[in-house]
Amino acid sequence: MKTESDFQIRPATTADTERIVQLLNANDLPSCGLQGGSQQFWLAVKKGEAVGVIGLGRNGKRGLLRSLAVAKAYRNNGIAKALLEEALFNARQAKIEEIYLLTGTAKDYFLRKGFSLTDRASLPPMLLQDAGMENACSACSDCLYRSLLEEEKE
C-alpha cells in the first residue's frame, strides 16, 4: 500500500465495487464492466473513505487506462497524480508497452502527463471489449496514447 501525505493508494477488491461505482457516478464516468476482463483498480483512501479511483485493463502488451476519478472535495491534492503513477507503475511491472485512454473531460491533464492524442481507430477494439466498455464511451471522446516501451529505452 502506497501512502501519499494523508491518503493511501491501495489495490481495490471486489468488496470495493460499490465505492468505485459511487465515485464514477459522481464524476459522470461509466461504471460498466468493472468486473470484466483482465483489469485492476486502485483506490485512494483517506480516513477510511474512498476519495479516488483508477483502473487499468489489459490485452496482451496493451493497456487501457480507465476511470480516473477524484471526489470533488479532494481535488488538487495530488490524488489524481498518485493514482496515475500507481497505474503506470503496475503497467510497467506487467510488461505493458502501450497505454490508451478515452476521455471527454481530461484531455489537457493527460497531455501534461506525457500522453499524446491519437486517432480512435488506433485503439485496439479488444481493449474496450475486455473492459466491457465497447459501448460506454462516446464517439466524440478524445483518444490518447502513451508508449511505455519508449520510456524504458530512455
Protein Blocks (a to p, Z undefined) as FASTA:
>chain_A
ZZehjaccddddfklmmmmmmmmmmnopafehklgcjdddddddeehiafbdcddddehj
accdehiacdfklgonommmmmmmmmmmmmmmnopabdcdddfklmmmmmmnopacddfk
lpcfklmmmnopmmmpcfkbccddddfklmmmZZ
